[in-house]
């Protein structure tokens, strides 16, 4: 939270960007319990906040949204939140991104036009004062954060749950409605009509888990697929217990621990779904994820909300065992043709993305060193041969604001080869340290120091050529750099499943 504290000390009017000052507690019926408000949009009661228990995740709260869709994450941490703000020149687009596809999001940014002088001044103040750059793909980042988030863990006050219980049912919509591009809430989007359900009931095994393709929904814009993965409650409980000190904030993650925790989580699999209709691949447009954790999957003293309305509805709708653990995905794919085709064949493909597997740490004395290591996945022995190892200094002229800020410029660089050879993308060597942060040249200079460290990016060579690695940047190099290996491994092969559509599809 250091960056947030430094942000608050900036003498910049950010109200034009959607972060106007206001009540720090929120006090709306849908403001999460334990919320710490960062700022207010200035319309419809929209505000942005941290929530106790979610570390630096930044949430948007919109009381005017339908019940069940009032709170959603925008960024994993405050630095990413500000980078989104810089990319979108405000927060209006980011706050509404979950309602739009990419084209609609980008159209909004174009139509919003150039920022006013006041907004531009605030944007430049944030960029220069904190040394941040705009997010390269704000839409993709937001959708990724929201697709992997477990919404049922957001805590609310009793007032919110009372409103949910008393909320009137809209007579114009059926109890179960699935819309193209929507999440699990069944929220109606504009003039879209709910999709026509085709039950599938296809079961298959992949990644050591049992999977179910529950149903597909034919919509005007494309197809929606409901997919779920079955998880043993004991796996969930053991994983939660093993990582409990970190999840409760009692310990900080080391880089290797964070990678291992993500890889071992039985409820998450990072995969790309692909759909082929009548031999033509459809474009993936939206994806949402949700988990169901039974009481038997929770260690003693760790709360779980078994009455989450959306996951409960999925369990009930598809007749699933509520004593099992479940991870649900809802993916929307746009048609590959201008008009909706008659469905003759339908194939679902799942492609697991490579996962990071932490390797050994090591130190070097210089060129000629040899580091033997065992590949953590294959068990094969390899050797890293250091060809060059030297201290280098970066030209400070590459940094902007160099008249006001002093940047670390010293780093260690190496070139090396691996024998037997490994695919280049499957192994990287990184500095275990984070390096030094830039510091103001004048002690009385207005504004905070920058929160993030500065690094060096090296281009990777072709296969068979020496590899390169460099450390983080420092004002004065440590006596010895500690390095670590990170392996990228694709655990399983892709799978394609014939969904065997009924003849009347």
WONORRA-V681623 format. One record per residue. RES is the residue in one small letter. PHI is phi in degrees with one decimal (999 if undefined). PSI is psi as a letter, one per 30 degrees, with the letter a starting at -180 (none if undefined). Layout:
res=<RES | RES>
phi=<PHI | PHI>
psi=<PSI | PSI>
This chain:
res=<x | x | x | x | x | x | x | x | x | x | x | x | x | x | x | x | x | x | x | x | x | x | x | x | x | x | x | x | x | x | x | x | x | x | x | x | x | x | x | x | x | x | x | x | x | x | x | x | x | x | x | x | x | x | x | x | x | x | x | x | x | x | x | x | x | x | x | x | x | x | x | x | x | x | x | x | x | x | x | x | x | x | x | x | x | x | x | x | x | x | x | x | x | x | x | x | x | x | x | x | x | x | x | x | x | x | x | x | x | x | x | x | x | x | x | x | x | x | x | x | x | x | x | x | x | x | x | x | x | x | x | x | x | x | x | x | x | x | x | x | x | x | x | x | x | x | x | x | x | x | x | x | x | x | x | x | x | x | x | x | x | x | x | x | x | x | x | x | x | x | x | x | x | x | x | x | x | x | x | x | x | x | x | x | x | x | x | x | x | x | x | x | x | x | x | x | x | x | x | x | x | x | x | x | x | x | x | x | x | x | x | x | x | x | x | x | x | x | x | x | x | x | x | x | x | x | x | x | x | x | x | x | x | x | x | x | x | x | x | x | x | x | x | x | x | x | x | x | x | x | x | x | x | x | x | x | x | x | x | x | x | x | x | x | x | x | x | x | x | x | x | x | x | x | x | x | x | x | x | x | x | x | x | x | x | x | x | x | x | x | x | x | x | x | x | x | x | x | x | x | x | x | x | x | x | x | x | x | x | x | x | x | x | x | x | x | x | x | x | x | x | x | x | x | x | x | x | x | x | x | x | x | x | x | x | x | x | x | x | x | x | x | x | x | x | x | x | x | x | x | x | x | x | x | x | x | x | x | x | x | x | x | x | x | x | x | x | x | x | x | x | x | x | x | x | x | x | x | x | x | x | x | x | x | x | x | x | x | x | x | x | x | x | x | x | x | x | x | x | x | x | x | x | x | x | x | x | x | x | x | x | x | x | x | x | x | x | x | x | x | x | x | x | x | x | x | x | x | x | x | x | x | x | x | x | x | x | x | x | x | x | x | x | x | x | x | x | x | x | x | x | x | x | x | x | x | x | x | x | x | x | x | x | x | x | x | x | x | x | x | x | x | x | x | x | x | x | x | x | x | x | x | x | x | x | x | x | x | x | x | x | x | x | x | x | x | x | x | x | x | x | x | x | x | x>
phi=<999 | -61.7 | -63.0 | -64.1 | -63.2 | -71.8 | -59.7 | -65.1 | -83.8 | -68.3 | -93.0 | -127.3 | -84.2 | -99.1 | -63.9 | -68.1 | -100.2 | 96.7 | -127.1 | -70.0 | -68.1 | 177.8 | -58.1 | -75.2 | -101.7 | 88.0 | 63.1 | -85.5 | -59.6 | -101.7 | -64.8 | -58.7 | -64.8 | 80.9 | -76.1 | -123.8 | -71.7 | -88.9 | -176.6 | -119.2 | -70.5 | 96.4 | -149.4 | 58.9 | 72.2 | -68.5 | -144.2 | -122.4 | -155.0 | -88.8 | -129.9 | -55.1 | 97.1 | -115.8 | 51.8 | -98.0 | -58.4 | -105.7 | -110.4 | -103.5 | -123.0 | -126.1 | -63.9 | -83.3 | -73.3 | -60.6 | -57.3 | 92.0 | -136.2 | -92.0 | -131.7 | -155.7 | -75.2 | -111.8 | -151.4 | -73.3 | -155.5 | -69.4 | -62.8 | -64.2 | -59.2 | -69.5 | -68.3 | -63.2 | -58.6 | -65.0 | -67.7 | -94.5 | 56.5 | 146.5 | -111.9 | -60.0 | -68.1 | -62.9 | -65.4 | -99.9 | -58.6 | -68.4 | -91.5 | -117.8 | -88.7 | -61.2 | -62.4 | -66.7 | -61.5 | -67.5 | -64.4 | -61.1 | -63.6 | -65.8 | -70.3 | -66.6 | 72.5 | -68.0 | -69.0 | -67.1 | -55.7 | -67.8 | -65.6 | -62.8 | -64.0 | -66.8 | -62.6 | -66.3 | -64.0 | -67.5 | -63.0 | -77.9 | -71.0 | -114.6 | 65.5 | -102.6 | -119.8 | -62.1 | -63.3 | -68.3 | -130.9 | -61.1 | -64.6 | -61.0 | -64.0 | -61.4 | -66.3 | -66.5 | -60.7 | -73.4 | -69.3 | -96.5 | -89.3 | -94.5 | -66.8 | -67.3 | -84.1 | -68.9 | -86.6 | -124.8 | -80.4 | -57.6 | -57.3 | -68.2 | -64.3 | -64.5 | -66.0 | -62.5 | -67.4 | -97.0 | -62.6 | -69.8 | -79.4 | -70.1 | -66.6 | -80.7 | -121.3 | -70.5 | -61.4 | -114.3 | -133.9 | -121.8 | -115.1 | -63.4 | 81.1 | -98.8 | -85.9 | -91.4 | -79.4 | 70.3 | -67.7 | -79.8 | -115.3 | 59.8 | -97.1 | -59.9 | -102.2 | -64.2 | -74.0 | -86.5 | -79.8 | -122.4 | -61.5 | -111.9 | 64.7 | -90.5 | -117.4 | -152.4 | -110.5 | -162.2 | 58.0 | 73.3 | -127.3 | -94.3 | -115.5 | -135.2 | -90.1 | -79.6 | -166.8 | -121.3 | -126.6 | -87.6 | -118.4 | -63.7 | -91.6 | 165.5 | -109.4 | -115.1 | -117.8 | -98.6 | -132.7 | -143.5 | -123.3 | -90.7 | -130.7 | -67.5 | -55.5 | -64.9 | -61.0 | -64.6 | -63.2 | -63.8 | -62.8 | -63.2 | -68.7 | -63.1 | -105.5 | -58.0 | -58.4 | -77.0 | -63.9 | -90.3 | 76.3 | -82.6 | -141.1 | -93.4 | -73.2 | -76.6 | -53.6 | -65.2 | -67.6 | -64.3 | -63.5 | -68.2 | -62.5 | -65.8 | -68.4 | -89.6 | -64.3 | -70.5 | -91.1 | -124.1 | -137.4 | -85.2 | -136.9 | -107.9 | -86.0 | -134.2 | -127.0 | -122.9 | -115.7 | 53.3 | 84.6 | -114.7 | -77.0 | -95.1 | -86.0 | -75.7 | -112.8 | -143.7 | -146.3 | -133.4 | -128.2 | -156.3 | -123.0 | -122.6 | -114.6 | -72.8 | -58.9 | -71.2 | -94.0 | -109.7 | -60.7 | -57.7 | 92.3 | -101.7 | -78.6 | -141.5 | -97.1 | -75.9 | -104.4 | -54.0 | -63.0 | -75.1 | -67.4 | -62.2 | -65.3 | -65.3 | -58.4 | -70.3 | -62.0 | -97.3 | 64.2 | -91.6 | -77.9 | -72.6 | -87.9 | -99.4 | -90.6 | -142.2 | -117.9 | -108.6 | -129.6 | -124.2 | -120.3 | -110.4 | -126.0 | -80.5 | -62.6 | -87.8 | -119.1 | -68.1 | -116.2 | -66.5 | -83.5 | -78.3 | -77.7 | -109.7 | -132.9 | -147.3 | -124.6 | -108.3 | -114.8 | -121.9 | -124.9 | -80.3 | -74.7 | -58.3 | -109.5 | -83.5 | -117.4 | -66.0 | -113.0 | -73.6 | -96.2 | -158.7 | -124.5 | -128.5 | -104.7 | 159.9 | -58.9 | 96.4 | -64.8 | -126.3 | -114.2 | -87.6 | -149.3 | -106.3 | -61.9 | -66.9 | -104.2 | -83.7 | 79.7 | -81.7 | -92.2 | -129.9 | -134.5 | -97.6 | -101.8 | -82.5 | -88.8 | -136.2 | -151.1 | -151.7 | -88.8 | -131.2 | -132.5 | -82.8 | -69.1 | -63.3 | -66.1 | -72.8 | -92.7 | -80.9 | 60.1 | -67.1 | -76.3 | -105.0 | -119.3 | -102.6 | -104.0 | -67.6 | -129.5 | -94.1 | -155.3 | -102.9 | -130.1 | -140.1 | -120.2 | -155.7 | -127.6 | -118.6 | -130.0 | -58.6 | -62.0 | -116.5 | -53.9 | -59.6 | -76.3 | -91.0 | -144.9 | -129.6 | -116.8 | -130.6 | -73.7 | -69.1 | -86.0 | -91.6 | 79.9 | -99.2 | -89.7 | -59.0 | -136.8 | -67.2 | -74.8 | -113.0 | -65.2 | -99.4 | -67.9 | -68.2 | 98.4 | -89.2 | -75.2 | -74.9 | -88.7 | -103.5 | -77.1 | -112.8 | -128.1 | -114.9 | -109.3 | -111.5 | -74.1 | -86.6 | -86.5 | -79.7 | -59.7 | 93.6 | -90.2 | -58.0 | -92.1 | -133.4 | -149.0 | -140.2 | -81.5 | -68.0 | -90.6 | -135.2 | -72.1 | -140.0 | -61.5 | -61.0 | -58.2 | -148.7 | -84.7 | -99.0 | -105.9 | -142.2 | -97.8 | -127.3 | -101.1 | -109.7 | -130.6 | -94.1 | -66.2 | -134.3 | -77.6 | -64.1 | -132.1 | -122.1 | -120.1 | -80.6 | -83.4 | 48.5 | -61.2 | -62.1 | -65.1 | -91.0 | -60.3>
psi=<g | e | e | e | e | e | e | f | f | k | i | k | j | g | f | f | g | g | h | k | l | a | k | f | f | d | g | l | f | g | k | l | k | g | k | j | k | e | l | k | e | g | k | g | g | k | l | k | l | l | k | k | f | g | b | g | k | k | l | k | k | j | f | f | l | l | k | f | h | f | k | k | k | e | k | f | l | e | e | e | e | e | e | e | e | e | e | f | h | a | f | e | e | e | e | g | e | f | f | l | l | e | e | e | e | e | e | e | e | e | f | f | a | k | l | l | e | e | e | e | e | e | e | e | e | e | e | e | f | f | h | l | l | k | k | e | i | e | e | e | e | e | e | e | e | e | e | g | k | j | f | f | f | k | k | l | l | e | e | e | e | e | e | e | e | f | k | k | k | j | f | f | k | l | e | j | k | k | l | k | g | l | b | f | f | g | k | k | j | b | g | k | l | k | l | k | k | j | k | e | h | k | k | l | k | k | h | g | l | k | l | k | j | e | l | l | k | j | l | e | f | a | k | k | k | k | k | l | k | k | k | k | e | e | e | e | e | e | e | e | e | e | g | e | e | e | f | g | g | f | l | k | k | l | e | e | e | e | e | e | e | e | e | f | j | f | f | k | k | j | l | j | k | k | k | k | k | h | f | k | k | l | k | k | e | k | k | k | l | k | l | k | j | l | e | f | g | k | l | k | f | k | l | k | j | f | g | k | e | e | e | e | e | e | e | e | e | g | h | l | j | f | f | l | k | k | k | k | k | j | k | k | k | l | k | f | l | e | l | k | l | k | j | e | k | k | k | k | k | k | j | k | k | k | l | k | j | k | a | l | l | l | l | l | f | a | k | f | k | k | j | k | l | k | k | f | e | f | g | k | k | l | k | j | j | j | e | k | j | l | k | l | k | k | j | f | f | f | k | l | g | f | f | f | k | k | k | k | f | k | l | k | k | l | k | l | l | k | k | l | k | l | k | e | f | f | k | l | k | l | k | f | l | f | a | k | k | l | k | k | f | k | f | g | k | k | l | l | l | k | f | l | l | k | l | k | k | k | k | k | a | l | k | f | l | k | l | k | k | l | l | l | k | l | e | k | k | l | e | k | k | k | l | k | k | k | k | j | k | j | e | l | l | l | k | k | k | j | f | i | k | l | f | g | none>
